[in-house]
């Protein structure tokens, strides 16, 4: 039998064994696995805010090269859990991206393919 399914009649602890129990029918249930967790992965490093570490990196709406690294290829602002920014700098980053979009330095959305 495969790893993903398990026969409930395989229990050797039961006193009934394979006699009678369910009229000969075997119920197969999938084994529940933790989604997104693989045992081979190491300990993930905590992401740190780029702007807290480097005081020379200034958030400015007039710097589209810096802001482009915080938007996706579809034009969406990357969330904190992905970018690793702290809450203070994520708010400032979102404001700078919105301002850059208003004066056409950054796109609102990517068109065509």
Secondary structure as UniProt FT lines:
FT   TURN            3..4
FT   STRAND          5..7
FT   HELIX           8..10
FT   TURN            17..18
FT   TURN            21..24
FT   STRAND          28..30
FT   TURN            35..36
FT   TURN            39..40
FT   HELIX           50..53
FT   TURN            55..56
FT   TURN            61..62
FT   HELIX           64..68
FT   TURN            69..70
FT   TURN            73..74
FT   HELIX           80..83
FT   HELIX           87..102
FT   TURN            103..104
//
